[in-house]
Amino acid sequence: MDFVADQLSTGNKFRILTVVDTFTRECLAADIGARLRSENVVATLTRLCRERGAPNRIHCDNGSEFAGQMTDLWAYTNKVTLAFSRPGKPTDNAYIESLNGSFRDECLNCHWFESLTDAKLKIEAWRDDYNKSRPHRALNNLPPLQFVASIEN
């Protein structure tokens, strides 16, 4: 998981918490807010665990939202290991950096966002298309959801 920042057409900044499944390459979340803090990270992770079950490990950087007490308590309670990248080494978390690069190129740089609601709609449409249509070489050129379906059968 990681954060990406952008701004509305009014100049107001907002952040997006992105979460990727490193096995299926599925973008699990792209949650948006004017200010996202530890409690938002915990809420997103709690929602994802309800939907999919808890992962064994989550890779993230050392940002205060990830390294703080609230996220640490959530990880401890859910028996999840938080694997922190080394400072200044984004390649330690290459999966999320790759996702965020695609997200920036294919969505954020292509749209003007009039409001947070507009941003949520456009970003969720991109996330849906990414998971359903975008092939990945690591998945035999299948999109993430098609790959998931192929291993479930």
C-alpha positions in Angstrom: 0.0 0.0 0.0 1.1 3.6 -0.6 -0.3 7.1 -1.1 -0.6 9.1 -4.3 -1.4 12.8 -4.3 -3.2 14.9 -6.9 -5.3 18.0 -7.0 -8.7 19.1 -8.1 -9.3 21.7 -10.8 -9.8 24.3 -8.0 -6.2 23.6 -6.8 -7.3 21.8 -3.7 -5.1 18.8 -3.0 -6.2 15.3 -2.2 -4.6 11.9 -1.6 -5.4 8.4 -2.7 -4.5 5.3 -0.7 -3.7 2.5 -3.1 -3.5 -1.1 -2.2 -2.4 -3.9 -4.6 -2.5 -7.7 -4.2 1.1 -8.8 -5.1 -0.1 -12.2 -6.3 -3.0 -11.3 -8.5 -1.9 -7.7 -9.3 -5.5 -6.6 -8.5 -5.9 -3.0 -7.3 -7.8 -3.7 -4.1 -8.4 -0.1 -3.2 -8.0 3.5 -4.4 -9.5 5.3 -1.5 -9.7 9.1 -1.8 -9.8 11.9 0.7 -8.7 15.5 1.3 -6.6 14.3 4.2 -6.0 10.6 4.8 -4.6 9.5 8.1 -3.9 6.4 10.0 -7.6 5.9 10.9 -8.4 6.0 7.1 -5.7 3.4 6.5 -7.1 1.2 9.2 -10.7 1.6 7.9 -9.6 0.6 4.4 -7.6 -2.4 5.7 -10.5 -3.5 7.9 -12.9 -3.3 4.9 -10.6 -5.3 2.7 -10.2 -8.0 5.4 -13.9 -8.3 5.7 -14.2 -8.7 2.0 -11.2 -10.9 1.3 -9.7 -12.1 4.6 -6.5 -10.8 6.2 -3.2 -11.1 4.3 -0.1 -12.5 6.0 2.0 -9.4 5.1 1.5 -5.8 3.8 4.4 -3.9 2.2 4.5 -0.2 2.8 6.9 2.7 3.3 7.7 4.3 6.7 5.1 7.1 6.4 3.5 8.1 9.7 0.1 6.7 8.5 1.7 3.2 8.2 4.2 3.3 11.0 2.0 4.8 13.7 0.4 3.2 16.7 -3.0 2.8 15.2 -1.9 0.9 12.1 0.5 -1.2 14.2 -2.3 -2.1 16.6 -4.5 -3.1 13.7 -1.7 -5.3 12.3 -1.0 -6.9 15.6 -4.8 -7.6 16.2 -5.2 -9.1 12.8 -1.9 -11.0 12.8 -0.5 -9.2 9.8 3.1 -8.4 9.4 3.9 -4.9 8.2 7.0 -5.0 6.0 8.5 -1.5 5.8 10.6 -0.5 2.8 14.0 1.0 3.5 14.0 4.8 3.5 14.7 6.1 0.0 14.3 2.7 -1.6 10.9 2.6 -3.4 12.0 -0.5 -5.3 11.5 -2.4 -2.0 7.8 -2.1 -2.8 8.0 -2.4 -6.6 4.4 -3.7 -7.0 2.7 -0.7 -5.6 5.2 1.7 -7.3 4.3 0.0 -10.6 0.6 0.2 -9.9 1.0 3.9 -8.9 2.9 4.6 -12.1 0.2 3.1 -14.2 -2.5 4.9 -12.2 -0.7 8.3 -12.7 -0.2 7.7 -16.4 -3.6 6.2 -17.2 -5.9 8.1 -14.9 -4.6 11.0 -12.9 -2.7 12.6 -15.8 -5.7 12.1 -18.1 -8.4 13.8 -16.1 -9.4 17.1 -14.5 -11.3 16.4 -11.3 -14.0 19.0 -10.5 -14.7 17.7 -7.0 -13.8 14.8 -4.7 -17.0 13.1 -5.8 -15.9 13.5 -9.5 -12.4 12.1 -8.6 -13.9 9.1 -6.8 -16.1 8.2 -9.8 -13.3 8.6 -12.3 -10.7 6.8 -10.2 -13.1 3.9 -9.4 -13.9 3.5 -13.1 -10.1 3.3 -13.8 -9.7 0.7 -10.9 -12.5 -1.3 -12.3 -11.1 -1.2 -15.9 -7.6 -2.0 -14.5 -8.8 -5.1 -12.7 -11.1 -6.4 -15.5 -9.3 -5.4 -18.7 -5.7 -4.6 -18.3 -3.4 -7.6 -19.1 -0.3 -8.3 -17.1 2.7 -10.1 -18.4 3.2 -11.8 -15.0 -0.3 -13.2 -15.2 0.1 -14.8 -18.7 -1.3 -11.5 -20.2 -4.5 -11.9 -18.3 -6.2 -9.1 -16.4 -6.2 -9.6 -12.6 -9.8 -10.7 -12.2 -9.6 -13.1 -15.2 -6.4 -14.6 -13.6 -8.2 -15.0 -10.2 -11.0 -16.8 -12.0 -8.6 -19.1 -13.8 -6.9 -20.2 -10.5 -10.2 -20.7 -8.7 -11.3 -23.3 -11.3 
